[in-house]
């Protein structure tokens, strides 16, 4: 039973998905009364959903039949229908619709995409036309006649039923995106249109000289903010665009060649532009830079970008090889970067990464979708697993994450696996977070009813290990570790790694059971390895006390995912006391990225590290690598000093 609260609290992460063999369900993760929770979407049980979009205190669902359902806050036309007197009210006496209701008013057109801003929405038809409703200030709904619209308590107009957005000429729109108070539309020919609030260059309508010509635009009387109600072509983008994303004050566009264009607010480096662009940017009344004309990024490595996602102060880009690149504010783990060497300090002291840096993690799985909010970020990997990083305060992530690194009180600094129900498979249909209302949405496009036999034992999760592994009736493997007997299943371990498989093939049978004596490993480490084999997770067991031993064990038994988790943990927790030991372990375990981070750290803290007892045990090839890195650093510093002291001719 769903508690009576306005649709969904705005500070909730919501996952709408198809659970194996059941109807569509919703997970909520965030600042709710009870966490985590799962419930059926009453009123949608007979529908197959293709997308869900969320705004501030309201949600929309799109069915495969092209119909829209809405629920949540009923004010300001958010639900595309006037609020009625028989609706329940919240603590502020504001009406809300607790169950999804069918939205009418699209002229019989079939809808194919939804997008929500803070309190307005867009819907795209199969024929490439755009409908809008909700809050109408700043021209968000297009050039509609606002003089006849009803007004809210602040005197702002709103449109309670859908209206067509005019201004695209003969072009058909292929996709839409909403910021808080602005919109973007990509036509089927790959051209981008923008309309809405024109603050901080967010519409990208400046000319070739960078002049915005805002004096020609209408101005909102209450805020004195200029706005453009008519969709305006962004002719600065000279390539074919296939995807756009909106932050609250910045945007990214991805082209068919995998290039990225950026414009809008540039504080903390959230546009990812190089210094040659940032040095010439305009600044707002607070002195923060912004880029009023779309500019192509030249800061990516040799990679092809497929998707972008804009948070409030940071950005993510997904490459075709499954890698994620992050840039912008690094506060409270928003970027998911373990390598702090790439961090810089903004003028206000906030950590930031102004140019794209690759996020490592995800247990070696390929990422197929990303999303970003003001507070945290999410990724979807092949197979339907969801990963999260960023702020954990007020229940944003901590209650639902496993493998949370360390004891950081208010944020998860690197990607952590969201612990959904056993046999839950998330399909990559939609993955969206809004700005003021960070709601995660993941919807399956089709029924997922894989037979149990095809799910495998890993799909059943930890309960299998805890309930059946110790039971003589069901287990078929005895592991002897430090004199203790641990029961398990051969098929699980053989499927987890080739190393386990070879050991099990050679293991003797005793009284009908296969027995395997495992030396040079502790009971605790072995149990963590088993937990990973059964569930694909380390279940919060990586600590500063066991990370090195776990890394060695993961390498020994060929558990690539666990090895990568240990690598992330050790990278993030490098310090003067353990840097040398971690470097030697990285060398033994063939972990070159971890080794490179250790060498860089040692060079930066050489005076302190060389007094550690382990420093004298370093083999010659590692000492040589440290010397080489130090020489490179000295050469780099000398070059920089030379540039500063060079006298012009």
C-alpha positions in Angstrom: 0.0 0.0 0.0 1.3 3.4 -1.0 1.4 6.1 1.7 -0.6 9.2 0.8 2.0 11.7 -0.2 2.0 13.9 -3.4 2.8 11.4 -6.1 6.5 11.0 -5.4 8.6 13.2 -3.1 10.9 15.4 -5.3 13.9 14.1 -3.4 13.5 10.5 -4.4 15.3 8.3 -6.9 12.7 6.2 -8.7 13.3 3.1 -10.8 10.4 1.9 -12.8 11.2 -1.5 -14.3 9.9 -4.9 -15.3 10.5 -7.4 -12.6 10.9 -11.0 -13.8 7.5 -12.5 -14.5 5.5 -9.8 -12.8 3.9 -6.4 -13.6 5.8 -3.1 -13.8 7.1 -2.1 -10.4 8.8 1.1 -8.9 11.8 1.3 -6.7 12.3 4.5 -4.7 15.7 5.5 -3.4 16.1 8.8 -1.4 14.5 10.9 1.2 11.4 8.8 1.8 9.7 7.6 4.9 10.8 4.0 4.4 13.8 2.9 2.4 14.2 1.1 0.2 10.7 0.4 -0.9 9.0 -1.3 -3.9 5.4 -1.1 -5.0 3.2 -1.6 -8.0 2.1 1.4 -9.9 -1.6 1.2 -9.3 -3.4 2.1 -12.4 -0.6 1.0 -14.7 -0.6 -2.8 -14.1 -2.1 -3.5 -17.5 0.2 -1.1 -19.4 3.6 -1.7 -20.9 5.7 1.4 -20.3 8.3 2.8 -22.7 9.4 5.8 -20.7 8.8 7.7 -17.4 9.7 11.4 -17.0 9.8 13.3 -13.7 9.6 16.9 -12.7 9.4 18.7 -9.4 6.8 16.7 -7.4 5.2 15.1 -10.4 5.7 12.2 -12.8 4.6 11.2 -16.3 4.5 7.7 -17.8 4.5 6.9 -21.5 2.9 3.6 -22.7 3.9 1.6 -25.7 0.5 2.7 -27.2 1.7 6.3 -27.1 -0.5 7.4 -24.2 0.5 9.5 -21.2 -0.4 9.0 -17.6 0.4 11.6 -14.9 0.4 11.8 -11.1 1.8 13.9 -8.3 1.5 17.7 -7.7 -1.6 19.0 -9.5 -0.8 22.7 -9.3 0.2 25.0 -12.2 -1.1 22.6 -14.9 1.7 20.1 -14.2 -0.6 17.1 -14.8 -2.0 18.6 -18.0 -5.4 18.9 -16.3 -6.9 21.4 -13.9 -6.8 20.5 -10.2 -10.2 19.4 -8.9 -11.9 19.9 -5.5 -12.1 16.2 -4.8 -8.3 15.7 -4.9 -6.5 15.0 -1.6 -4.2 17.8 -0.3 -0.8 17.8 1.3 0.3 19.6 4.5 0.4 22.9 2.7 -3.2 22.4 1.5 -2.0 21.9 -2.1 -3.9 19.3 -4.2 -2.2 16.3 -5.7 -3.1 13.2 -7.7 -1.9 10.1 -5.9 -2.6 7.6 -8.8 -1.8 7.8 -12.5 -4.5 9.4 -14.6 -4.7 9.4 -18.4 -3.8 12.7 -20.0 -5.9 13.9 -22.9 -5.5 16.7 -25.4 -3.0 15.6 -28.0 -5.4 15.6 -30.9 -5.4 11.8 -31.2 -1.6 11.8 -31.9 0.6 8.9 -30.8 3.4 10.2 -28.4 6.9 8.8 -28.6 8.9 10.9 -26.0 8.3 12.9 -22.8 10.5 15.5 -21.1 10.0 17.4 -17.9 11.4 20.7 -16.5 10.9 21.9 -12.9 7.1 22.6 -13.5 6.5 22.3 -17.2 6.5 19.3 -19.7 7.0 18.6 -23.3 5.6 15.6 -25.4 6.8 14.6 -28.8 4.4 13.0 -31.3 5.2 10.2 -33.8 4.8 12.8 -36.6 7.5 15.1 -35.1 5.3 17.8 -33.4 5.8 19.1 -29.9 3.2 19.7 -27.3 3.7 21.7 -24.0 1.9 22.4 -20.7 2.5 23.6 -17.2 4.3 26.8 -16.0 4.4 29.3 -18.9 6.8 32.0 -17.6 10.1 32.6 -19.5 8.5 31.4 -22.8 8.9 27.7 -21.9 5.8 26.7 -23.7 6.7 28.4 -26.9 5.0 31.4 -28.5 1.6 30.6 -26.9 -0.9 33.4 -26.0 -0.3 33.8 -22.3 -2.8 36.6 -21.9 -5.8 34.2 -21.5 -4.0 31.7 -19.3 -4.9 31.3 -15.6 -2.5 32.7 -13.0 -1.0 31.0 -9.9 -0.7 32.6 -6.5 2.4 34.5 -7.6 0.6 35.9 -10.6 2.6 33.7 -13.1 0.7 32.2 -16.0 0.3 28.5 -16.6 -1.2 26.3 -19.2 -3.4 23.4 -17.7 -3.9 21.6 -21.0 -1.4 20.7 -23.8 -0.7 23.3 -26.5 1.3 22.9 -29.8 4.7 24.5 -29.9 5.1 26.5 -33.1 8.3 27.7 -34.7 10.0 24.7 -36.4 8.8 25.6 -39.9 8.5 22.5 -42.0 10.9 20.5 -39.9 9.9 17.5 -37.9 11.4 17.1 -34.4 13.1 13.9 -33.5 13.9 14.3 -29.8 13.3 16.8 -26.9 15.0 17.8 -23.7 14.1 20.2 -20.8 16.1 22.3 -18.4 14.5 23.9 -15.5 13.3 26.9 -17.5 14.5 26.2 -21.1 14.1 23.5 -23.7 16.0 22.0 -26.6 14.7 20.1 -29.6 16.6 18.1 -32.2 15.0 17.9 -35.6 15.0 14.7 -37.7 17.6 16.3 -39.9 19.9 16.9 -36.9 19.4 20.6 -36.3 19.0 22.0 -32.7 16.4 24.6 -31.6 16.2 26.3 -28.2 13.7 28.4 -26.4 12.8 29.6 -22.9 14.9 31.5 -20.3 17.9 33.2 -21.9 20.2 33.6 -18.8 23.9 32.8 -18.8 24.0 31.9 -22.5 21.8 28.8 -21.9 20.0 29.2 -25.3 23.2 29.4 -27.3 21.8 32.2 -29.5 24.9 34.4 -29.6 26.3 35.4 -33.0 29.7 34.6 -34.4 31.3 37.4 -32.3 29.7 36.1 -29.1 27.1 38.9 -28.9 23.8 37.6 -27.5 21.7 40.6 -28.6 19.4 40.1 -25.5 18.0 43.6 -25.8 15.8 42.4 -28.7 14.2 39.7 -26.5 11.1 40.1 -24.2 11.9 40.4 -20.5 10.1 38.8 -17.6 8.7 41.5 -15.3 9.2 39.7 -12.0 12.9 38.6 -12.5 14.0 41.0 -15.3 15.3 37.9 -17.1 15.2 38.0 -20.9 13.6 35.0 -22.7 13.0 33.7 -26.1 9.5 32.1 -26.5 10.0 31.0 -30.1 12.2 28.0 -30.9 15.4 29.4 -32.4 17.8 27.5 -34.6 21.3 27.2 -33.2 23.3 27.7 -36.5 26.6 27.7 -34.6 26.4 23.9 -34.5 27.6 23.0 -38.0 27.3 19.2 -37.6 24.4 16.7 -37.4 23.2 16.3 -33.8 21.7 13.1 -32.6 21.3 13.7 -28.8 21.1 16.7 -26.4 21.0 17.1 -22.7 20.0 20.0 -20.5 21.4 21.1 -17.1 19.8 23.9 -15.1 22.1 26.4 -16.9 24.2 24.5 -19.4 23.8 22.1 -22.3 25.6 19.4 -24.3 24.9 18.1 -27.8 26.3 14.9 -29.3 26.8 14.6 -33.1 26.5 11.6 -35.4 30.4 11.6 -35.6 30.6 11.3 -31.8 31.7 14.9 -31.2 30.4 17.0 -28.3 29.3 20.7 -28.4 28.7 22.7 -25.2 27.2 26.1 -24.2 25.8 27.9 -21.2 27.1 28.3 -17.6 30.8 27.2 -17.4 31.5 27.5 -13.7 33.6 24.6 -12.3 34.4 23.5 -15.9 31.1 21.8 -16.5 31.3 22.6 -20.2 34.6 20.7 -20.5 36.2 23.3 -22.7 39.9 23.9 -23.0 41.7 27.0 -21.7 41.8 28.7 -25.1 38.0 28.9 -24.9 37.6 29.6 -21.1 40.0 32.5 -21.2 37.8 34.4 -23.6 34.4 33.7 -21.9 31.9 36.3 -20.8 31.0 36.5 -17.0 27.7 37.1 -15.3 26.9 39.5 -12.4 28.6 37.1 -10.0 31.7 36.9 -12.0 31.0 33.3 -13.2 32.0 32.4 -16.8 29.5 31.3 -19.4 29.7 30.4 -23.1 26.8 32.0 -25.1 27.5 30.2 -28.4 27.8 26.4 -28.9 31.5 25.4 -29.0 32.9 22.0 -30.0 35.0 20.3 -27.3 38.6 19.6 -28.1 39.5 18.0 -24.8 38.3 14.4 -25.3 40.8 11.6 -26.0 40.5 9.7 -29.2 37.0 8.4 -28.5 33.5 8.6 -30.0 30.8 9.9 -27.6 27.3 8.3 -27.8 25.4 10.1 -25.0 25.7 13.1 -22.8 24.1 13.9 -19.4 24.0 17.3 -17.6 23.8 17.7 -13.9 23.4 21.0 -12.2 27.2 21.6 -11.8 28.8 18.6 -13.7 28.5 16.6 -16.9 28.9 13.0 -18.0 29.7 11.6 -21.5 29.4 8.0 -22.5 31.8 6.7 -25.2 31.1 3.9 -27.7 33.5 1.6 -25.8 31.4 1.9 -22.6 33.7 4.3 -20.9 32.3 7.3 -19.0 34.0 10.7 -18.9 33.1 13.2 -16.2 33.9 17.0 -15.8 32.7 19.9 -13.6 32.2 20.1 -9.9 33.7 17.2 -7.9 32.0 18.1 -4.7 30.7 15.1 -2.7 31.7 12.6 -5.2 29.6 13.9 -8.1 32.2 12.8 -10.7 32.9 9.3 -9.4 36.6 9.8 -10.0 39.0 7.9 -7.7 42.1 9.6 -9.1 42.3 12.9 -7.1 45.4 13.9 -9.0 43.1 15.3 -11.7 41.2 17.5 -9.2 41.7 21.3 -9.2 40.5 23.9 -6.8 38.0 26.6 -8.0 38.3 30.1 -6.7 35.7 29.4 -4.0 37.7 26.3 -2.9 35.3 23.7 -4.4 37.1 20.8 -6.1 36.5 20.5 -9.8 37.7 18.7 -12.9 37.5 21.2 -15.8 38.2 18.8 -18.6 36.9 15.2 -19.3 38.4 12.5 -17.1 37.6 8.8 -17.3 35.7 7.0 -14.5 36.9 3.6 -13.7 34.9 0.8 -12.1 31.7 -1.1 -12.9 33.5 -4.5 -12.5 34.6 -4.5 -16.1 31.0 -4.3 -17.4 30.2 -2.1 -20.4 28.1 1.0 -19.5 25.1 1.5 -21.8 23.4 4.6 -20.2 24.2 7.5 -17.9 22.3 10.2 -16.0 23.2 13.1 -13.8 21.4 15.3 -11.2 22.3 18.1 -8.9 23.3 15.6 -6.2 24.5 12.3 -7.7 25.0 10.3 -10.9 23.9 7.0 -12.2 25.0 4.4 -14.8 23.4 1.4 -16.4 25.7 -1.5 -17.4 25.0 -4.4 -19.8 22.8 -7.0 -18.1 20.7 -4.4 -16.3 22.9 -3.4 -13.3 22.6 0.1 -11.9 25.5 2.0 -10.4 25.5 5.2 -8.4 27.9 7.8 -7.0 27.6 11.2 -5.3 25.8 12.6 -2.3 24.5 10.0 0.2 23.1 12.4 2.8 19.4 12.1 3.6 19.3 8.6 2.1 20.2 9.6 -1.5 22.4 6.5 -2.0 23.6 4.9 1.1 20.6 2.7 1.9 20.6 1.1 -1.5 24.3 0.8 -2.3 26.7 -2.0 -1.8 30.5 -1.7 -2.0 30.3 1.8 -0.5 34.0 2.8 -0.1 35.2 3.6 3.4 33.2 5.5 6.0 32.6 8.8 4.1 29.6 10.3 5.9 27.9 12.3 3.2 29.0 10.9 -0.2 29.9 7.9 -2.3 33.1 8.9 -4.2 33.2 6.1 -6.8 30.6 4.1 -8.6 28.8 1.6 -6.3 26.3 -1.1 -7.3 22.7 -0.5 -6.3 21.4 -3.5 -4.5 18.1 -4.2 -6.1 15.9 -7.2 -5.5 17.2 -10.6 -6.6 16.5 -11.5 -10.2 15.7 -7.9 -11.1 16.9 -7.0 -14.6 16.8 -3.4 -15.6 16.3 -2.7 -19.3 18.1 0.3 -20.9 15.0 2.2 -22.1 15.4 5.3 -20.0 17.7 6.6 -17.4 16.9 10.1 -16.3 17.6 12.4 -13.4 16.1 15.9 -13.1 17.8 18.9 -11.5 15.7 20.2 -8.6 13.9 16.8 -8.3 16.6 14.1 -8.7 14.4 11.2 -9.8 16.0 8.1 -11.4 13.9 6.4 -14.0 14.7 3.1 -15.7 11.9 1.4 -17.6 11.8 -1.9 -19.5 10.4 -1.8 -23.0 9.3 -5.4 -23.0 8.4 -8.2 -20.7 11.5 -9.9 -19.2 10.6 -13.5 -18.3 13.9 -15.4 -18.6 13.4 -18.9 -17.3 14.9 -19.6 -13.9 17.3 -22.1 -15.4 18.8 -19.4 -17.6 19.1 -17.0 -14.8 21.8 -19.1 -13.2 22.7 -19.3 -9.5 24.2 -15.8 -9.5 20.8 -14.4 -10.3 19.4 -15.7 -7.1 21.9 -13.6 -5.1 23.2 -13.8 -1.6 20.3 -15.7 0.0 21.5 -18.8 -1.9 24.9 -18.6 -0.2 23.6 -17.9 3.3 20.7 -20.4 3.1 21.9 -23.3 1.2 25.7 -23.2 1.0 26.1 -24.4 4.6 23.5 -27.1 4.2 25.0 -30.6 3.7 21.8 -31.6 1.7 22.4 -29.1 -1.0 26.1 -28.1 -1.2 28.5 -30.3 -3.1 31.9 -28.7 -2.3 33.9 -28.5 0.9 36.6 -25.8 1.2 39.1 -26.2 4.0 40.6 -22.8 5.0 42.7 -22.3 8.1 41.3 -25.5 9.5 37.7 -24.3 9.0 35.1 -26.0 6.7 33.2 -23.7 4.3 30.6 -25.3 2.1 29.8 -24.1 -1.4 28.7 -25.2 -4.9 31.1 -26.3 -7.6 29.0 -24.9 -10.5 29.1 -21.4 -8.9 32.8 -21.3 -8.4 33.6 -22.9 -11.7 31.5 -20.4 -13.5 33.0 -17.5 -11.6 36.6 -18.0 -12.8 38.8 -20.3 -14.8 41.2 -20.6 -11.8 38.6 -22.1 -9.6 37.5 -24.4 -12.4 41.0 -25.8 -12.8 41.3 -26.3 -9.0 38.0 -28.1 -8.8 38.8 -30.4 -11.7 41.9 -31.6 -9.9 40.4 -31.7 -6.4 39.9 -35.2 -4.8 36.5 -36.6 -3.7 36.1 -37.6 0.0 33.0 -39.5 1.0 31.3 -38.4 -2.3 32.1 -34.7 -1.9 34.8 -32.7 -3.6 37.2 -31.3 -1.1 39.5 -28.4 -1.8 42.2 -27.2 0.6 43.0 -23.6 0.0 46.2 -22.3 1.6 47.7 -18.8 2.1 44.3 -17.2 2.5 42.3 -16.2 5.6 38.7 -17.4 6.3 37.4 -13.8 6.0 39.0 -13.2 2.6 37.7 -16.5 1.3 34.1 -15.7 2.5 34.4 -12.4 0.7 35.5 -14.1 -2.5 32.6 -16.5 -2.3 30.2 -13.7 -1.7 31.5 -12.1 -4.9 31.2 -15.4 -6.8 27.6 -15.8 -5.8 26.3 -12.3 -6.0 28.8 -10.3 -8.1 29.4 -7.9 -5.2 31.8 -7.4 -2.3 28.9 -6.3 -0.1 30.7 -3.5 1.9 33.5 -5.8 2.9 36.5 -3.9 1.3 38.3 -2.0 4.1 41.7 -0.5 4.6 42.6 -3.6 6.6 41.8 -6.2 4.0 42.0 -4.4 0.6 45.5 -5.5 -0.2 44.9 -9.1 0.7 41.6 -9.0 -1.3 43.5 -7.6 -4.3 46.0 -10.5 -4.1 43.2 -13.1 -3.7 41.1 -11.7 -6.5 44.2 -11.8 -8.8 45.1 -15.3 -7.7 41.6 -16.6 -8.5 40.9 -14.5 -11.6 38.0 -12.5 -10.2 38.3 -9.5 -12.5 35.4 -7.5 -11.1 36.5 -7.9 -7.5 40.1 -7.0 -8.5 38.8 -3.8 -10.1 36.9 -2.9 -7.0 40.0 -3.3 -4.8 42.0 -1.2 -7.3 39.4 1.6 -7.0 39.4 1.4 -3.2 43.2 1.4 -2.9 43.5 4.3 -5.4 41.1 6.4 -3.4 42.7 5.5 -0.1 46.4 5.9 -1.0 48.5 7.5 1.8 52.2 7.7 2.8 52.1 4.6 5.0 50.7 2.2 2.4 51.8 3.6 -1.0 54.9 1.4 -1.4 53.1 -1.7 -0.3 50.3 -1.0 -2.7 52.8 -0.4 -5.5 54.4 -3.8 -4.9 51.0 -5.5 -4.8 49.9 -3.8 -8.0 53.1 -5.1 -9.6 52.5 -8.6 -8.4 48.8 -8.5 -9.4 49.3 -7.0 -12.9 47.3 -3.9 -12.1 49.1 -1.2 -14.2 46.6 1.6 -13.6 46.9 1.2 -9.8 50.7 1.0 -10.1 50.8 4.2 -12.1 48.8 6.0 -9.5 51.1 4.7 -6.7 54.2 5.9 -8.6 52.7 9.3 -9.1 51.7 9.5 -5.4 55.2 8.4 -4.3 56.9 11.0 -6.5 54.7 13.7 -5.1 55.4 12.6 -1.5 58.9 11.2 -1.9 60.5 12.8 1.2 57.9 11.2 3.5 57.5 7.9 1.7 61.2 7.0 1.5 61.4 6.8 5.3 58.8 3.9 5.3 60.4 0.5 6.0 58.9 -1.0 2.8 60.7 1.5 0.6 64.0 -0.4 1.0 62.3 -3.5 -0.2 61.3 -2.1 -3.6 62.7 -4.1 -6.5 65.0 -2.4 -9.0 62.4 -2.1 -11.8 60.0 -0.2 -9.6 62.7 2.1 -8.3 63.6 2.7 -12.0 59.9 3.6 -12.7 59.8 6.0 -9.8 63.0 7.7 -11.0 61.7 8.0 -14.5 58.4 9.6 -13.3 60.4 12.0 -11.1 62.6 13.0 -14.0 59.5 13.6 -16.1 58.1 15.8 -13.4 61.3 17.8 -13.1 61.4 18.3 -16.9 57.8 19.5 -16.9 58.4 22.0 -14.1 61.6 23.3 -15.8 59.6 23.7 -19.0 56.9 25.7 -17.2 59.5 27.9 -15.5 61.2 28.5 -18.8 58.0 29.8 -20.3 57.3 32.1 -17.4 60.8 33.6 -17.4 61.3 33.9 -21.2 61.7 37.5 -22.3 60.0 38.5 -25.5 62.3 39.5 -28.4 
